[in-house]
Amino acid sequence: MEWNRYIDGYCERTDPSYWAEPVNAVTNAAFLIAAWVMWRRTRGAGLPLATALVVILALIGTGSYLFHTHATIWAVTLDVAPIGIFILLYLFTANLHFWRWPLWVSLVGTAAFIPYAAALVPVFSALPFFGISAGYWPVPLLIAAYAVLLRHRAPDTAKGLGIGAAILVVSLIFRSVDETFCPALPLGTHFMWHILNGVMLGWMIEVYRRHMVAARGAGR
């Protein structure tokens, strides 16, 4: 693989230089701020999975920053890998603690995300608007499904998941129209994907923290 091959995938980038995407690069601070806030909120709470999610959230911001400055294959790998790990770990966390499934069932349920996404990505790829972000659209759909299914078992958690899904949908819209609005808005809209995603991922960790606090209060 050509690890140093140059990638130009966003409206703001017009050349291969390091600071060709200053806004896209700097707005990755949203992930680091969200990680810092959630680290403070989960510190000492005895929630190791929340701590792991916070660390991965910080890595998402770091990887995305590297991609929007270096714009190479190795950098995009560091960008997308933490995102995939966060999705899988959060799904495992939801299975284990929201549904209170046994460990092995939670693991199987997490692994099921791979064929689930593999089946839906081609569907979204075939749709005119959704195609550019096809790899991400199965995620808000799954979060929304969990919200609906959990509405009686854990209504506050379900509401939180619904809010997270809605924020992610809005952020995906900004990601998807970046090139569309490029002629009229040379800055692009991808930076809003960073800001809203930082908010959304931090919020999802907060949903988990609140669920665990409520569960402990109820003696579960």
N, C-alpha and C positions, 0 to 999 in steps of 0.2 A: 504494500500500500504506500502511496505517495503522501507520507505524513505531513510534509511541508507544502503540499499543493494549496494554492490560494483559492479562497472561496469568497465570492461576492454575491450575497443573498439578500441584502437589505437596501432600502432606498437611501439611507443616509450615507452609505459607503460609496465613494466615487473613485478610490484608488487604493493600492495595497498598504498604505502607510499605517503606522501604529495608531495614530489618533484620527483616522478617517471617519470613525463613528464615535465622536466624543459624548454625545447624549446617550446613545445606546450603551456605551461603556459605563458612564458615570451613574446611570439610573440603576445599575446592578447593586448600588448601595441599598436599595430597597430590601433586598434579600438579607443583607448583613444587618440592617437595622431591625428587621423582623426577627432574625435569629437572636440578636442581642436582647430584644424585649422579651422573647419567649424563654430565653435562658434565665433571665431574672425571675420570670413568673413560675418556672418549673424547678428552679434550683432548690435543692433540699426537700423536694416533694416526694422523693422515693419513686420516681417514674422514669426508669432507665430507658424505656422506649421513647418517651418524650425527649429525653436528653439526646438520644441517637438521632431523632428527627431534627432537632435543633442544629446539631453538627452538620447533618446532610444539607439542611437549608443554607447554612453558611457556605458549604462547598458548591451549592448551586450558583450562588452569587459570584463566587470566585471563578468557577468554570465559565460562566457566561461572560464575565469580564474579560477573561483570556481570549474567548472566541471573538468578541467584538473589538479586540485590539489586534490580535495576531491574525485572525481570519484564515486559519489553516485546518487541515484534517485533524491533526492532533488536538488542536484547541476545541474544535466542535465535539470531539469525543469527550473531552473533559467537561463540556457544556451539557451534553445530553445524558451521560452516564449517571450523574447524581440525581437527575430528575427521575429517571427510571427506578433508581434505588429508593427514592423517597416514595414514589407511588406504591411500590411493592411492600415497603415496610409499613406504610400507613394502612394499606389494605390488611396486612397481617395483624396490625394493632387493632383495627376495627373488628376483624373476625374474632380475635381473642378476647377483647374487652367489651365491645358493644354487643356482640352476640353471645359472648361467653362460651364459645365453642372450645372443645378440647384442642390441645396444641396441634395434634396431627391433622385435625379437620381444618384448623386455621391455616396450616401450611398448604394443605391441598387446595383450599379456597383461594389462597394467594397465588399459587401456581396456575390456577384456572384463569387468571387474568391474561396470561400469554395467549392461549387459543381464543379467548374472548376478543382481545385486541386484534389478533391476526384475522379474525372473521369480519370485524367491523371496519378496519382501516381501508380495505378495498372498496367498501360501500361508500365511505365518506370521500375517498379519492375520486370516485366517479361523479360526485356532485360538484357543480361549478364553483360555488362559494367555499365549500368546506374542504376541497381538495388540498389546498396549500397547507392546512393544519390538520390533515387527516389523522396523523399519528397521535394527536392530542384529544380529538373530540370524543373518543370512547370514555375518557376519564370523567368529564362532568356528567355524562350519561349514567355512569356507574355510581357516582356520588349521589345523584338524584334518586336512583333506584334504591340505594341504601336508606336515603332519607324517607322515602315513601314506606319502605318495609319496616323501618324502625319507629314509625310515628306513634304507634300504640305502646311499644315496649319501652322506648326512651324518647318521649316527645321533645324535650329540650335539645337533646343530641340530634334528633332528626331535623329540627329547625335550624340548628347550627350547620349541619351538612347541606341543607337546602340553600342557605346563604352562601356557603362556600362554592357550591355548584354554580350559583348565579354569578358570583364574582368571576369565576373561571370562564364562564361563557362570554362575559363582556370582554375579558382580557384576550380571549381567543379571537373575538371580532376585531379588536385592534391589531392583533398579530396578522390576521388574514388580509386586511385591507392596506397593509403597508405599501406594497407596490402599486396598488390601484390608485391611491391618492398621491403617489410620488410626483407626478407632473405639477400638481397644484400645491403640494406640501413637500418640498425637498427634504425636510427633516424626517419625514415618514411618521409612522404611528407605532413602530415596534417598541419604542421606549415605554409606551403605556402598558404593553404586555409585561415588562419588567416590574413596573410599579404595582400594578394590580395583582400580579402573581406573587410578589413579595407579601402583599396584604393577605392574599388568599391562603398562602401556605402557612403564614404565621397564624391566621385565624383557624385553620384546620388543626394545628397543634393545640390552640386554645380550646377548641371544641373537645378534644381528647382530654385535656387537663380538667375541664369542667365536669366531664362525664365521670372521671375517676374520683374527683372530689365528692360529687353527688353519690356515687356508688359507695364510697367509704362512709359517708354520712348515713346512708341507709343500711349499712352493715352488710353489704353484698361483697 
